[in-house]
């Protein structure tokens, strides 16, 4: 977990930017912690780590309706695309 966090910090957050002093590095780590605690992870089903720390449990059924609706719309769009030919589209 430590290695993954360091990898996120180094490659995902710094993106090649090098801190040149301890103060600058400390500031970037604080900013990264704030950024990381307030972003949405797939594993948390639409809530942030801060919300989990405050006691809100992840709800894996939160987007169930939207996902099923999008799947049915995709099927309809794909079926109508299959009827499309070069001459009539």
VENQUILIN-V663390 format. One record per residue. N is the residue number from 1. NEAR is the number of other ideal C-beta (glycine too) atoms within 8 Angstrom. Layout:
BEGIN
n:N near:NEAR
n:N near:NEAR
END
This chain:
BEGIN
n:1 near:4
n:2 near:5
n:3 near:6
n:4 near:7
n:5 near:9
n:6 near:8
n:7 near:9
n:8 near:11
n:9 near:11
n:10 near:8
n:11 near:8
n:12 near:7
n:13 near:12
n:14 near:10
n:15 near:6
n:16 near:4
n:17 near:6
n:18 near:5
n:19 near:9
n:20 near:4
n:21 near:6
n:22 near:5
n:23 near:6
n:24 near:9
n:25 near:9
n:26 near:8
n:27 near:9
n:28 near:12
n:29 near:9
n:30 near:8
n:31 near:9
n:32 near:11
n:33 near:8
n:34 near:8
n:35 near:9
n:36 near:11
n:37 near:10
n:38 near:8
n:39 near:7
n:40 near:7
n:41 near:7
n:42 near:5
n:43 near:5
n:44 near:12
n:45 near:10
n:46 near:8
n:47 near:10
n:48 near:11
n:49 near:10
n:50 near:8
n:51 near:9
n:52 near:12
n:53 near:7
n:54 near:6
n:55 near:5
n:56 near:7
n:57 near:5
n:58 near:10
n:59 near:8
n:60 near:5
n:61 near:5
n:62 near:7
n:63 near:8
n:64 near:7
n:65 near:6
n:66 near:7
n:67 near:8
n:68 near:8
n:69 near:8
n:70 near:8
n:71 near:8
n:72 near:8
n:73 near:8
n:74 near:8
n:75 near:8
n:76 near:8
n:77 near:8
n:78 near:8
n:79 near:8
n:80 near:8
n:81 near:7
n:82 near:6
n:83 near:6
n:84 near:7
n:85 near:6
n:86 near:4
n:87 near:4
n:88 near:5
n:89 near:5
END
